[in-house]
Amino acid sequence: MAAWLAPAAHDCMKSETETEVKIRLSNRAAILETLKRAGLTVSVPRQFESNTLYDTNGGALRNEGMLLRLRQVRNESVITWKGPNQSGPHKSRPELETSIGSVETLHRILVQLGYRPMFRYEKYRTEFSGKDASGVVTVDETPIGDFLELEGPGEWIDRIASELGFGRKDYILDSYATLYVADCERRGVEPAHMVFASHS
């Protein structure tokens, strides 16, 4: 591989296929206790995430089933591209992401290339892990409720979900953007951005 094609040392070294499910939580305190009993401990403490999805005015990426996202967590920023969803019991799609130096500068670059910020969403995320490092469990606190997210191989997802008292009937494969629009329709309000009231 040519040197200029080699992955940078700071690239996120993870699988290039993302496989995950979300599960809506009715009682966050209860699931935290369940995670503890299952032997899962906090690997990344609760932290605030700000995400912005970019697309062309005509929705070229959305029309192809793709996603382009800038995420900022504290002083770290990441750009992510996701490809079309693959059919199956879990949400699975190609994914490439890498850390960046300045979210503001990359925003300006994307705008110059014809992309625009289309949707912002925020959440507080706590990450958990156990002895089996095959996947990651996260608890997301969002403006539309709390969610458990399981990311890893499909067999691992099913096993961990079962250990936590859930099954495939509980799996949500929709994105937060889709869930937010559905929540707005349920409440009879016009969709805007999925941000906390203090940040709107």
MARSE-717302 format. One record per atom (N, C-alpha, C): residue in three letters; chain; z negated, y, x. Coordinates in nm, 2 decimals, always signed. Layout:
[ala; A; [Z; Y; X]]
...
END
This chain:
[met; A; [+0.00; -0.12; +0.09]]
[met; A; [+0.00; +0.00; +0.00]]
[met; A; [+0.00; +0.12; +0.09]]
[ala; A; [+0.08; +0.22; +0.05]]
[ala; A; [+0.09; +0.34; +0.13]]
[ala; A; [-0.05; +0.41; +0.12]]
[ala; A; [-0.08; +0.48; +0.23]]
[ala; A; [-0.21; +0.54; +0.24]]
[ala; A; [-0.23; +0.64; +0.13]]
[trp; A; [-0.13; +0.71; +0.09]]
[trp; A; [-0.14; +0.81; -0.02]]
[trp; A; [-0.15; +0.75; -0.15]]
[leu; A; [-0.13; +0.62; -0.16]]
[leu; A; [-0.15; +0.55; -0.29]]
[leu; A; [-0.28; +0.47; -0.30]]
[ala; A; [-0.35; +0.47; -0.19]]
[ala; A; [-0.48; +0.39; -0.18]]
[ala; A; [-0.58; +0.46; -0.27]]
[pro; A; [-0.67; +0.39; -0.34]]
[pro; A; [-0.77; +0.45; -0.42]]
[pro; A; [-0.87; +0.53; -0.34]]
[ala; A; [-0.90; +0.65; -0.39]]
[ala; A; [-1.00; +0.73; -0.32]]
[ala; A; [-1.14; +0.66; -0.32]]
[ala; A; [-1.22; +0.69; -0.22]]
[ala; A; [-1.35; +0.62; -0.21]]
[ala; A; [-1.44; +0.66; -0.33]]
[his; A; [-1.42; +0.78; -0.39]]
[his; A; [-1.50; +0.82; -0.50]]
[his; A; [-1.45; +0.77; -0.64]]
[asp; A; [-1.34; +0.70; -0.64]]
[asp; A; [-1.29; +0.65; -0.77]]
[asp; A; [-1.39; +0.56; -0.83]]
[cys; A; [-1.40; +0.56; -0.96]]
[cys; A; [-1.50; +0.47; -1.03]]
[cys; A; [-1.45; +0.33; -1.02]]
[met; A; [-1.52; +0.24; -0.95]]
[met; A; [-1.48; +0.11; -0.93]]
[met; A; [-1.52; +0.02; -1.04]]
[lys; A; [-1.44; +0.02; -1.15]]
[lys; A; [-1.47; -0.06; -1.26]]
[lys; A; [-1.34; -0.13; -1.31]]
[ser; A; [-1.36; -0.22; -1.40]]
[ser; A; [-1.24; -0.29; -1.45]]
[ser; A; [-1.14; -0.20; -1.51]]
[glu; A; [-1.01; -0.22; -1.49]]
[glu; A; [-0.91; -0.14; -1.55]]
[glu; A; [-0.88; -0.17; -1.69]]
[thr; A; [-0.96; -0.26; -1.75]]
[thr; A; [-0.95; -0.28; -1.90]]
[thr; A; [-1.09; -0.27; -1.95]]
[glu; A; [-1.10; -0.18; -2.05]]
[glu; A; [-1.23; -0.15; -2.11]]
[glu; A; [-1.24; -0.24; -2.24]]
[thr; A; [-1.35; -0.31; -2.24]]
[thr; A; [-1.38; -0.40; -2.36]]
[thr; A; [-1.52; -0.36; -2.41]]
[glu; A; [-1.53; -0.32; -2.54]]
[glu; A; [-1.66; -0.27; -2.59]]
[glu; A; [-1.66; -0.28; -2.74]]
[val; A; [-1.78; -0.27; -2.79]]
[val; A; [-1.80; -0.25; -2.93]]
[val; A; [-1.92; -0.15; -2.95]]
[lys; A; [-1.92; -0.08; -3.07]]
[lys; A; [-2.03; +0.00; -3.11]]
[lys; A; [-2.10; -0.07; -3.22]]
[ile; A; [-2.23; -0.04; -3.24]]
[ile; A; [-2.31; -0.09; -3.35]]
[ile; A; [-2.39; +0.02; -3.40]]
[arg; A; [-2.38; +0.06; -3.53]]
[arg; A; [-2.46; +0.17; -3.58]]
[arg; A; [-2.60; +0.13; -3.59]]
[leu; A; [-2.69; +0.22; -3.55]]
[leu; A; [-2.84; +0.19; -3.55]]
[leu; A; [-2.90; +0.27; -3.67]]
[ser; A; [-2.99; +0.20; -3.74]]
[ser; A; [-3.07; +0.27; -3.84]]
[ser; A; [-3.21; +0.31; -3.79]]
[asn; A; [-3.25; +0.24; -3.68]]
[asn; A; [-3.38; +0.27; -3.63]]
[asn; A; [-3.38; +0.27; -3.47]]
[arg; A; [-3.36; +0.38; -3.41]]
[arg; A; [-3.35; +0.38; -3.26]]
[arg; A; [-3.47; +0.33; -3.19]]
[ala; A; [-3.59; +0.37; -3.24]]
[ala; A; [-3.71; +0.32; -3.18]]
[ala; A; [-3.72; +0.17; -3.18]]
[ala; A; [-3.68; +0.11; -3.29]]
[ala; A; [-3.69; -0.04; -3.31]]
[ala; A; [-3.59; -0.10; -3.21]]
[ile; A; [-3.47; -0.05; -3.19]]
[ile; A; [-3.38; -0.12; -3.10]]
[ile; A; [-3.43; -0.10; -2.95]]
[leu; A; [-3.50; +0.01; -2.92]]
[leu; A; [-3.55; +0.02; -2.79]]
[leu; A; [-3.65; -0.08; -2.76]]
[glu; A; [-3.73; -0.12; -2.86]]
[glu; A; [-3.83; -0.22; -2.84]]
[glu; A; [-3.76; -0.36; -2.83]]
[thr; A; [-3.65; -0.38; -2.91]]
[thr; A; [-3.58; -0.50; -2.90]]
[thr; A; [-3.51; -0.52; -2.76]]
[leu; A; [-3.46; -0.41; -2.71]]
[leu; A; [-3.40; -0.42; -2.58]]
[leu; A; [-3.50; -0.46; -2.47]]
[lys; A; [-3.62; -0.40; -2.48]]
[lys; A; [-3.73; -0.43; -2.39]]
[lys; A; [-3.77; -0.58; -2.40]]
[arg; A; [-3.78; -0.63; -2.52]]
[arg; A; [-3.82; -0.77; -2.54]]
[arg; A; [-3.71; -0.87; -2.48]]
[ala; A; [-3.58; -0.82; -2.49]]
[ala; A; [-3.47; -0.90; -2.44]]
[ala; A; [-3.46; -0.89; -2.28]]
[gly; A; [-3.55; -0.82; -2.22]]
[gly; A; [-3.54; -0.81; -2.07]]
[gly; A; [-3.45; -0.71; -2.02]]
[leu; A; [-3.41; -0.61; -2.10]]
[leu; A; [-3.32; -0.51; -2.06]]
[leu; A; [-3.41; -0.38; -2.02]]
[thr; A; [-3.38; -0.32; -1.91]]
[thr; A; [-3.45; -0.21; -1.87]]
[thr; A; [-3.36; -0.09; -1.85]]
[val; A; [-3.41; +0.03; -1.85]]
[val; A; [-3.33; +0.15; -1.83]]
[val; A; [-3.28; +0.16; -1.69]]
[ser; A; [-3.15; +0.16; -1.68]]
[ser; A; [-3.08; +0.18; -1.55]]
[ser; A; [-3.03; +0.32; -1.52]]
[val; A; [-3.00; +0.39; -1.63]]
[val; A; [-2.97; +0.53; -1.62]]
[val; A; [-3.05; +0.61; -1.73]]
[pro; A; [-3.14; +0.69; -1.69]]
[pro; A; [-3.22; +0.76; -1.79]]
[pro; A; [-3.14; +0.85; -1.89]]
[arg; A; [-3.19; +0.88; -2.00]]
[arg; A; [-3.13; +0.96; -2.10]]
[arg; A; [-3.07; +1.09; -2.04]]
[gln; A; [-2.95; +1.11; -2.07]]
[gln; A; [-2.88; +1.23; -2.02]]
[gln; A; [-2.78; +1.28; -2.12]]
[phe; A; [-2.75; +1.41; -2.11]]
[phe; A; [-2.66; +1.47; -2.20]]
[phe; A; [-2.51; +1.46; -2.15]]
[glu; A; [-2.42; +1.43; -2.24]]
[glu; A; [-2.28; +1.42; -2.21]]
[glu; A; [-2.20; +1.52; -2.29]]
[ser; A; [-2.11; +1.59; -2.23]]
[ser; A; [-2.01; +1.67; -2.30]]
[ser; A; [-1.87; +1.62; -2.27]]
[asn; A; [-1.80; +1.59; -2.38]]
[asn; A; [-1.66; +1.53; -2.37]]
[asn; A; [-1.56; +1.62; -2.44]]
[thr; A; [-1.44; +1.63; -2.37]]
[thr; A; [-1.33; +1.70; -2.44]]
[thr; A; [-1.20; +1.61; -2.43]]
[leu; A; [-1.14; +1.59; -2.54]]
[leu; A; [-1.01; +1.52; -2.55]]
[leu; A; [-0.90; +1.62; -2.54]]
[tyr; A; [-0.80; +1.59; -2.46]]
[tyr; A; [-0.68; +1.67; -2.44]]
[tyr; A; [-0.56; +1.60; -2.50]]
[asp; A; [-0.46; +1.68; -2.55]]
[asp; A; [-0.33; +1.63; -2.59]]
[asp; A; [-0.24; +1.75; -2.60]]
[thr; A; [-0.11; +1.72; -2.63]]
[thr; A; [-0.01; +1.82; -2.65]]
[thr; A; [-0.03; +1.87; -2.79]]
[asn; A; [+0.03; +1.99; -2.82]]
[asn; A; [+0.02; +2.04; -2.95]]
[asn; A; [+0.08; +1.95; -3.06]]
[gly; A; [+0.18; +1.87; -3.01]]
[gly; A; [+0.24; +1.77; -3.11]]
[gly; A; [+0.17; +1.63; -3.11]]
[gly; A; [+0.06; +1.62; -3.04]]
[gly; A; [-0.01; +1.49; -3.04]]
[gly; A; [+0.06; +1.38; -2.97]]
[ala; A; [+0.13; +1.41; -2.86]]
[ala; A; [+0.21; +1.31; -2.79]]
[ala; A; [+0.13; +1.19; -2.74]]
[leu; A; [+0.01; +1.21; -2.69]]
[leu; A; [-0.08; +1.10; -2.64]]
[leu; A; [-0.13; +1.02; -2.76]]
[arg; A; [-0.18; +1.09; -2.86]]
[arg; A; [-0.23; +1.02; -2.98]]
[arg; A; [-0.12; +0.94; -3.04]]
[asn; A; [+0.00; +0.99; -3.05]]
[asn; A; [+0.11; +0.91; -3.11]]
[asn; A; [+0.14; +0.78; -3.04]]
[glu; A; [+0.11; +0.78; -2.91]]
[glu; A; [+0.13; +0.66; -2.82]]
[glu; A; [+0.01; +0.58; -2.81]]
[gly; A; [-0.10; +0.61; -2.88]]
[gly; A; [-0.22; +0.54; -2.88]]
[gly; A; [-0.30; +0.56; -2.75]]
[met; A; [-0.28; +0.67; -2.68]]
[met; A; [-0.34; +0.70; -2.56]]
[met; A; [-0.45; +0.81; -2.57]]
[leu; A; [-0.53; +0.83; -2.47]]
[leu; A; [-0.64; +0.93; -2.47]]
[leu; A; [-0.66; +0.98; -2.34]]
[leu; A; [-0.68; +1.11; -2.33]]
[leu; A; [-0.71; +1.18; -2.20]]
[leu; A; [-0.84; +1.26; -2.22]]
[arg; A; [-0.94; +1.23; -2.14]]
[arg; A; [-1.07; +1.29; -2.16]]
[arg; A; [-1.13; +1.35; -2.04]]
[leu; A; [-1.19; +1.46; -2.05]]
[leu; A; [-1.28; +1.52; -1.94]]
[leu; A; [-1.42; +1.50; -1.99]]
[arg; A; [-1.51; +1.45; -1.90]]
[arg; A; [-1.65; +1.43; -1.94]]
[arg; A; [-1.73; +1.49; -1.83]]
[gln; A; [-1.83; +1.57; -1.87]]
[gln; A; [-1.93; +1.63; -1.78]]
[gln; A; [-2.07; +1.58; -1.81]]
[val; A; [-2.13; +1.53; -1.71]]
[val; A; [-2.27; +1.48; -1.72]]
[val; A; [-2.35; +1.54; -1.60]]
[arg; A; [-2.44; +1.64; -1.64]]
[arg; A; [-2.51; +1.71; -1.54]]
[arg; A; [-2.41; +1.78; -1.44]]
[asn; A; [-2.41; +1.75; -1.31]]
[asn; A; [-2.32; +1.81; -1.22]]
[asn; A; [-2.20; +1.72; -1.19]]
[glu; A; [-2.19; +1.61; -1.26]]
[glu; A; [-2.08; +1.52; -1.23]]
[glu; A; [-1.97; +1.53; -1.34]]
[ser; A; [-1.84; +1.53; -1.30]]
[ser; A; [-1.73; +1.53; -1.40]]
[ser; A; [-1.64; +1.42; -1.37]]
[val; A; [-1.58; +1.36; -1.48]]
[val; A; [-1.49; +1.25; -1.47]]
[val; A; [-1.37; +1.27; -1.56]]
[ile; A; [-1.26; +1.23; -1.52]]
[ile; A; [-1.14; +1.23; -1.60]]
[ile; A; [-1.10; +1.09; -1.63]]
[thr; A; [-1.07; +1.06; -1.76]]
[thr; A; [-1.04; +0.93; -1.80]]
[thr; A; [-0.91; +0.92; -1.88]]
[trp; A; [-0.83; +0.83; -1.85]]
[trp; A; [-0.71; +0.80; -1.94]]
[trp; A; [-0.73; +0.66; -2.00]]
[lys; A; [-0.70; +0.65; -2.13]]
[lys; A; [-0.71; +0.52; -2.19]]
[lys; A; [-0.58; +0.49; -2.26]]
[gly; A; [-0.53; +0.36; -2.25]]
[gly; A; [-0.41; +0.32; -2.31]]
[gly; A; [-0.43; +0.27; -2.45]]
[pro; A; [-0.32; +0.22; -2.51]]
[pro; A; [-0.33; +0.17; -2.65]]
[pro; A; [-0.43; +0.05; -2.67]]
[asn; A; [-0.49; +0.05; -2.79]]
[asn; A; [-0.59; -0.06; -2.82]]
[asn; A; [-0.51; -0.20; -2.82]]
[gln; A; [-0.58; -0.30; -2.78]]
[gln; A; [-0.52; -0.44; -2.79]]
[gln; A; [-0.60; -0.51; -2.90]]
[ser; A; [-0.53; -0.58; -2.99]]
[ser; A; [-0.59; -0.64; -3.10]]
[ser; A; [-0.69; -0.75; -3.06]]
[gly; A; [-0.79; -0.77; -3.14]]
[gly; A; [-0.89; -0.87; -3.11]]
[gly; A; [-1.03; -0.83; -3.18]]
[pro; A; [-1.13; -0.91; -3.16]]
[pro; A; [-1.26; -0.89; -3.23]]
[pro; A; [-1.34; -0.77; -3.16]]
[his; A; [-1.29; -0.74; -3.04]]
[his; A; [-1.36; -0.63; -2.96]]
[his; A; [-1.26; -0.52; -2.94]]
[lys; A; [-1.31; -0.40; -2.91]]
[lys; A; [-1.22; -0.29; -2.88]]
[lys; A; [-1.18; -0.30; -2.73]]
[ser; A; [-1.05; -0.33; -2.70]]
[ser; A; [-1.01; -0.35; -2.56]]
[ser; A; [-0.88; -0.27; -2.54]]
[arg; A; [-0.88; -0.20; -2.43]]
[arg; A; [-0.77; -0.11; -2.39]]
[arg; A; [-0.77; -0.08; -2.24]]
[pro; A; [-0.65; -0.05; -2.19]]
[pro; A; [-0.65; -0.02; -2.04]]
[pro; A; [-0.72; +0.11; -2.02]]
[glu; A; [-0.79; +0.12; -1.91]]
[glu; A; [-0.86; +0.25; -1.88]]
[glu; A; [-0.86; +0.27; -1.73]]
[leu; A; [-0.84; +0.40; -1.70]]
[leu; A; [-0.84; +0.45; -1.56]]
[leu; A; [-0.93; +0.57; -1.56]]
[glu; A; [-1.02; +0.58; -1.46]]
[glu; A; [-1.10; +0.71; -1.45]]
[glu; A; [-1.14; +0.73; -1.31]]
[thr; A; [-1.17; +0.86; -1.28]]
[thr; A; [-1.21; +0.89; -1.15]]
[thr; A; [-1.29; +1.02; -1.16]]
[ser; A; [-1.38; +1.04; -1.06]]
[ser; A; [-1.46; +1.16; -1.06]]
[ser; A; [-1.38; +1.28; -1.01]]
[ile; A; [-1.41; +1.40; -1.05]]
[ile; A; [-1.34; +1.52; -1.01]]
[ile; A; [-1.44; +1.62; -0.96]]
[gly; A; [-1.39; +1.72; -0.89]]
[gly; A; [-1.48; +1.82; -0.83]]
[gly; A; [-1.52; +1.93; -0.93]]
[ser; A; [-1.42; +1.98; -1.01]]
[ser; A; [-1.45; +2.09; -1.10]]
[ser; A; [-1.38; +2.07; -1.23]]
[val; A; [-1.46; +2.06; -1.34]]
[val; A; [-1.40; +2.04; -1.47]]
[val; A; [-1.33; +2.16; -1.51]]
[glu; A; [-1.37; +2.28; -1.47]]
[glu; A; [-1.30; +2.40; -1.51]]
[glu; A; [-1.16; +2.41; -1.45]]
[thr; A; [-1.15; +2.37; -1.32]]
[thr; A; [-1.02; +2.38; -1.25]]
[thr; A; [-0.93; +2.28; -1.31]]
[leu; A; [-0.98; +2.15; -1.34]]
[leu; A; [-0.89; +2.05; -1.39]]
[leu; A; [-0.85; +2.09; -1.54]]
[his; A; [-0.93; +2.16; -1.61]]
[his; A; [-0.90; +2.21; -1.74]]
[his; A; [-0.78; +2.30; -1.73]]
[arg; A; [-0.78; +2.39; -1.63]]
[arg; A; [-0.67; +2.49; -1.61]]
[arg; A; [-0.54; +2.42; -1.57]]
[ile; A; [-0.56; +2.31; -1.49]]
[ile; A; [-0.44; +2.23; -1.45]]
[ile; A; [-0.38; +2.17; -1.57]]
[leu; A; [-0.46; +2.10; -1.65]]
[leu; A; [-0.41; +2.03; -1.77]]
[leu; A; [-0.34; +2.13; -1.87]]
[val; A; [-0.39; +2.25; -1.88]]
[val; A; [-0.33; +2.35; -1.97]]
[val; A; [-0.20; +2.39; -1.91]]
[gln; A; [-0.19; +2.41; -1.78]]
[gln; A; [-0.06; +2.44; -1.72]]
[gln; A; [+0.04; +2.33; -1.74]]
[leu; A; [+0.00; +2.21; -1.75]]
[leu; A; [+0.09; +2.09; -1.77]]
[leu; A; [+0.12; +2.07; -1.92]]
[gly; A; [+0.07; +2.16; -2.01]]
[gly; A; [+0.10; +2.15; -2.15]]
[gly; A; [+0.00; +2.08; -2.24]]
[tyr; A; [-0.11; +2.05; -2.18]]
[tyr; A; [-0.22; +1.98; -2.26]]
[tyr; A; [-0.32; +2.09; -2.31]]
[arg; A; [-0.38; +2.06; -2.43]]
[arg; A; [-0.48; +2.15; -2.48]]
[arg; A; [-0.60; +2.07; -2.52]]
[pro; A; [-0.72; +2.14; -2.51]]
[pro; A; [-0.84; +2.07; -2.56]]
[pro; A; [-0.83; +2.06; -2.71]]
[met; A; [-0.84; +1.94; -2.77]]
[met; A; [-0.82; +1.91; -2.91]]
[met; A; [-0.95; +1.88; -2.98]]
[phe; A; [-1.04; +1.81; -2.91]]
[phe; A; [-1.16; +1.77; -2.98]]
[phe; A; [-1.28; +1.76; -2.88]]
[arg; A; [-1.39; +1.81; -2.91]]
[arg; A; [-1.51; +1.80; -2.83]]
[arg; A; [-1.61; +1.72; -2.90]]
[tyr; A; [-1.68; +1.63; -2.82]]
[tyr; A; [-1.79; +1.56; -2.88]]
[tyr; A; [-1.90; +1.54; -2.78]]
[glu; A; [-2.03; +1.54; -2.83]]
[glu; A; [-2.14; +1.54; -2.74]]
[glu; A; [-2.23; +1.42; -2.78]]
[lys; A; [-2.31; +1.38; -2.68]]
[lys; A; [-2.41; +1.28; -2.71]]
[lys; A; [-2.51; +1.27; -2.60]]
[tyr; A; [-2.63; +1.21; -2.63]]
[tyr; A; [-2.73; +1.18; -2.53]]
[tyr; A; [-2.72; +1.03; -2.51]]
[arg; A; [-2.70; +0.99; -2.39]]
[arg; A; [-2.68; +0.84; -2.36]]
[arg; A; [-2.79; +0.79; -2.26]]
[thr; A; [-2.84; +0.67; -2.30]]
[thr; A; [-2.94; +0.60; -2.21]]
[thr; A; [-2.87; +0.47; -2.18]]
[glu; A; [-2.87; +0.43; -2.06]]
[glu; A; [-2.80; +0.31; -2.01]]
[glu; A; [-2.91; +0.20; -1.98]]
[phe; A; [-2.88; +0.08; -2.02]]
[phe; A; [-2.97; -0.04; -1.99]]
[phe; A; [-2.89; -0.15; -1.92]]
[ser; A; [-2.97; -0.22; -1.84]]
[ser; A; [-2.91; -0.34; -1.78]]
[ser; A; [-3.01; -0.45; -1.77]]
[gly; A; [-2.97; -0.57; -1.74]]
[gly; A; [-3.06; -0.69; -1.73]]
[gly; A; [-3.02; -0.77; -1.61]]
[lys; A; [-3.07; -0.89; -1.60]]
[lys; A; [-3.04; -0.98; -1.49]]
[lys; A; [-2.89; -1.01; -1.48]]
[asp; A; [-2.83; -1.02; -1.60]]
[asp; A; [-2.69; -1.05; -1.61]]
[asp; A; [-2.61; -0.92; -1.60]]
[ala; A; [-2.55; -0.90; -1.48]]
[ala; A; [-2.48; -0.77; -1.46]]
[ala; A; [-2.34; -0.77; -1.51]]
[ser; A; [-2.30; -0.86; -1.60]]
[ser; A; [-2.16; -0.87; -1.65]]
[ser; A; [-2.12; -0.75; -1.73]]
[gly; A; [-2.22; -0.68; -1.79]]
[gly; A; [-2.19; -0.57; -1.88]]
[gly; A; [-2.30; -0.47; -1.88]]
[val; A; [-2.28; -0.37; -1.97]]
[val; A; [-2.37; -0.25; -1.98]]
[val; A; [-2.40; -0.23; -2.12]]
[val; A; [-2.53; -0.20; -2.15]]
[val; A; [-2.58; -0.17; -2.28]]
[val; A; [-2.62; -0.02; -2.28]]
[thr; A; [-2.57; +0.06; -2.38]]
[thr; A; [-2.61; +0.19; -2.39]]
[thr; A; [-2.65; +0.23; -2.53]]
[val; A; [-2.75; +0.32; -2.54]]
[val; A; [-2.79; +0.38; -2.67]]
[val; A; [-2.74; +0.52; -2.67]]
[asp; A; [-2.66; +0.55; -2.77]]
[asp; A; [-2.60; +0.69; -2.78]]
[asp; A; [-2.66; +0.76; -2.90]]
[glu; A; [-2.71; +0.88; -2.87]]
[glu; A; [-2.76; +0.97; -2.98]]
[glu; A; [-2.65; +1.07; -3.00]]
[thr; A; [-2.60; +1.07; -3.12]]
[thr; A; [-2.48; +1.16; -3.15]]
[thr; A; [-2.52; +1.25; -3.27]]
[pro; A; [-2.44; +1.35; -3.30]]
[pro; A; [-2.46; +1.44; -3.42]]
[pro; A; [-2.44; +1.36; -3.55]]
[ile; A; [-2.37; +1.24; -3.54]]
[ile; A; [-2.35; +1.16; -3.66]]
[ile; A; [-2.43; +1.04; -3.67]]
[gly; A; [-2.53; +1.03; -3.58]]
[gly; A; [-2.62; +0.91; -3.58]]
[gly; A; [-2.63; +0.84; -3.45]]
[asp; A; [-2.71; +0.74; -3.45]]
[asp; A; [-2.73; +0.66; -3.32]]
[asp; A; [-2.65; +0.54; -3.32]]
[phe; A; [-2.60; +0.50; -3.20]]
[phe; A; [-2.52; +0.38; -3.19]]
[phe; A; [-2.56; +0.30; -3.06]]
[leu; A; [-2.55; +0.17; -3.07]]
[leu; A; [-2.56; +0.08; -2.96]]
[leu; A; [-2.42; +0.06; -2.91]]
[glu; A; [-2.40; +0.06; -2.78]]
[glu; A; [-2.26; +0.03; -2.73]]
[glu; A; [-2.28; -0.08; -2.63]]
[leu; A; [-2.20; -0.19; -2.64]]
[leu; A; [-2.20; -0.30; -2.55]]
[leu; A; [-2.06; -0.30; -2.48]]
[glu; A; [-2.06; -0.29; -2.35]]
[glu; A; [-1.93; -0.29; -2.28]]
[glu; A; [-1.93; -0.40; -2.17]]
[gly; A; [-1.84; -0.49; -2.18]]
[gly; A; [-1.83; -0.60; -2.08]]
[gly; A; [-1.73; -0.70; -2.13]]
[pro; A; [-1.73; -0.82; -2.07]]
[pro; A; [-1.64; -0.93; -2.12]]
[pro; A; [-1.68; -0.97; -2.27]]
[gly; A; [-1.58; -1.01; -2.34]]
[gly; A; [-1.60; -1.04; -2.48]]
[gly; A; [-1.71; -1.14; -2.51]]
[glu; A; [-1.72; -1.25; -2.43]]
[glu; A; [-1.82; -1.35; -2.44]]
[glu; A; [-1.96; -1.29; -2.42]]
[trp; A; [-1.97; -1.20; -2.32]]
[trp; A; [-2.09; -1.14; -2.29]]
[trp; A; [-2.14; -1.05; -2.41]]
[ile; A; [-2.04; -0.97; -2.46]]
[ile; A; [-2.07; -0.88; -2.57]]
[ile; A; [-2.13; -0.97; -2.69]]
[asp; A; [-2.06; -1.08; -2.72]]
[asp; A; [-2.11; -1.16; -2.84]]
[asp; A; [-2.25; -1.22; -2.81]]
[arg; A; [-2.27; -1.26; -2.69]]
[arg; A; [-2.40; -1.32; -2.66]]
[arg; A; [-2.51; -1.22; -2.66]]
[ile; A; [-2.49; -1.10; -2.60]]
[ile; A; [-2.60; -1.00; -2.60]]
[ile; A; [-2.62; -0.94; -2.74]]
[ala; A; [-2.51; -0.93; -2.82]]
[ala; A; [-2.53; -0.88; -2.96]]
[ala; A; [-2.61; -0.98; -3.04]]
[ser; A; [-2.59; -1.11; -3.02]]
[ser; A; [-2.66; -1.21; -3.09]]
[ser; A; [-2.81; -1.21; -3.05]]
[glu; A; [-2.84; -1.19; -2.92]]
[glu; A; [-2.97; -1.18; -2.87]]
[glu; A; [-3.05; -1.06; -2.93]]
[leu; A; [-2.97; -0.96; -2.96]]
[leu; A; [-3.03; -0.83; -3.02]]
[leu; A; [-3.04; -0.83; -3.17]]
[gly; A; [-2.99; -0.94; -3.23]]
[gly; A; [-2.99; -0.96; -3.38]]
[gly; A; [-2.87; -0.91; -3.45]]
[phe; A; [-2.76; -0.90; -3.38]]
[phe; A; [-2.64; -0.85; -3.44]]
[phe; A; [-2.53; -0.95; -3.43]]
[gly; A; [-2.42; -0.94; -3.51]]
[gly; A; [-2.31; -1.03; -3.51]]
[gly; A; [-2.18; -0.95; -3.52]]
[arg; A; [-2.07; -1.02; -3.52]]
[arg; A; [-1.94; -0.95; -3.53]]
[arg; A; [-1.92; -0.86; -3.65]]
[lys; A; [-1.99; -0.89; -3.76]]
[lys; A; [-1.98; -0.81; -3.88]]
[lys; A; [-2.04; -0.67; -3.86]]
[asp; A; [-2.12; -0.66; -3.75]]
[asp; A; [-2.18; -0.53; -3.72]]
[asp; A; [-2.09; -0.44; -3.62]]
[tyr; A; [-1.99; -0.51; -3.57]]
[tyr; A; [-1.91; -0.44; -3.47]]
[tyr; A; [-1.83; -0.32; -3.53]]
[ile; A; [-1.83; -0.21; -3.46]]
[ile; A; [-1.74; -0.10; -3.49]]
[ile; A; [-1.65; -0.08; -3.37]]
[leu; A; [-1.52; -0.08; -3.40]]
[leu; A; [-1.41; -0.06; -3.30]]
[leu; A; [-1.35; +0.08; -3.30]]
[asp; A; [-1.40; +0.16; -3.39]]
[asp; A; [-1.34; +0.30; -3.40]]
[asp; A; [-1.40; +0.39; -3.29]]
[ser; A; [-1.32; +0.49; -3.25]]
[ser; A; [-1.37; +0.59; -3.16]]
[ser; A; [-1.47; +0.68; -3.22]]
[tyr; A; [-1.54; +0.76; -3.14]]
[tyr; A; [-1.63; +0.86; -3.20]]
[tyr; A; [-1.55; +0.97; -3.28]]
[ala; A; [-1.43; +1.00; -3.23]]
[ala; A; [-1.35; +1.10; -3.31]]
[ala; A; [-1.32; +1.05; -3.45]]
[thr; A; [-1.28; +0.92; -3.46]]
[thr; A; [-1.25; +0.86; -3.59]]
[thr; A; [-1.38; +0.85; -3.68]]
[leu; A; [-1.49; +0.81; -3.62]]
[leu; A; [-1.61; +0.81; -3.69]]
[leu; A; [-1.66; +0.94; -3.74]]
[tyr; A; [-1.64; +1.04; -3.66]]
[tyr; A; [-1.67; +1.18; -3.69]]
[tyr; A; [-1.59; +1.23; -3.81]]
[val; A; [-1.46; +1.21; -3.81]]
[val; A; [-1.37; +1.25; -3.92]]
[val; A; [-1.42; +1.18; -4.05]]
[ala; A; [-1.45; +1.05; -4.04]]
[ala; A; [-1.49; +0.97; -4.16]]
[ala; A; [-1.63; +1.03; -4.21]]
[asp; A; [-1.71; +1.07; -4.12]]
[asp; A; [-1.84; +1.13; -4.16]]
[asp; A; [-1.82; +1.26; -4.23]]
[cys; A; [-1.73; +1.34; -4.18]]
[cys; A; [-1.70; +1.47; -4.25]]
[cys; A; [-1.64; +1.45; -4.39]]
[glu; A; [-1.55; +1.35; -4.40]]
[glu; A; [-1.50; +1.32; -4.53]]
[glu; A; [-1.61; +1.28; -4.63]]
[arg; A; [-1.70; +1.19; -4.58]]
[arg; A; [-1.81; +1.15; -4.66]]
[arg; A; [-1.90; +1.27; -4.71]]
[arg; A; [-1.92; +1.36; -4.62]]
[arg; A; [-2.00; +1.48; -4.65]]
[arg; A; [-1.92; +1.59; -4.72]]
[gly; A; [-1.79; +1.58; -4.73]]
[gly; A; [-1.71; +1.68; -4.79]]
[gly; A; [-1.70; +1.81; -4.71]]
[val; A; [-1.70; +1.80; -4.58]]
[val; A; [-1.68; +1.91; -4.49]]
[val; A; [-1.56; +1.90; -4.41]]
[glu; A; [-1.51; +2.02; -4.36]]
[glu; A; [-1.39; +2.02; -4.28]]
[glu; A; [-1.42; +1.98; -4.13]]
[pro; A; [-1.35; +1.88; -4.08]]
[pro; A; [-1.38; +1.84; -3.94]]
[pro; A; [-1.35; +1.96; -3.84]]
[ala; A; [-1.44; +1.96; -3.74]]
[ala; A; [-1.42; +2.06; -3.63]]
[ala; A; [-1.44; +1.99; -3.50]]
[his; A; [-1.56; +1.99; -3.45]]
[his; A; [-1.60; +1.92; -3.32]]
[his; A; [-1.73; +1.85; -3.35]]
[met; A; [-1.75; +1.74; -3.28]]
[met; A; [-1.87; +1.66; -3.30]]
[met; A; [-1.98; +1.70; -3.20]]
[val; A; [-2.04; +1.82; -3.22]]
[val; A; [-2.13; +1.88; -3.13]]
[val; A; [-2.27; +1.90; -3.20]]
[phe; A; [-2.37; +1.90; -3.13]]
[phe; A; [-2.50; +1.93; -3.19]]
[phe; A; [-2.51; +2.07; -3.24]]
[ala; A; [-2.59; +2.10; -3.34]]
[ala; A; [-2.59; +2.23; -3.41]]
[ala; A; [-2.62; +2.34; -3.31]]
[ser; A; [-2.71; +2.32; -3.21]]
[ser; A; [-2.74; +2.42; -3.12]]
[ser; A; [-2.63; +2.46; -3.02]]
[his; A; [-2.52; +2.37; -3.02]]
[his; A; [-2.41; +2.40; -2.93]]
[his; A; [-2.29; +2.44; -3.00]]
[ser; A; [-2.29; +2.45; -3.13]]
[ser; A; [-2.17; +2.47; -3.21]]
[ser; A; [-2.13; +2.62; -3.20]]
END
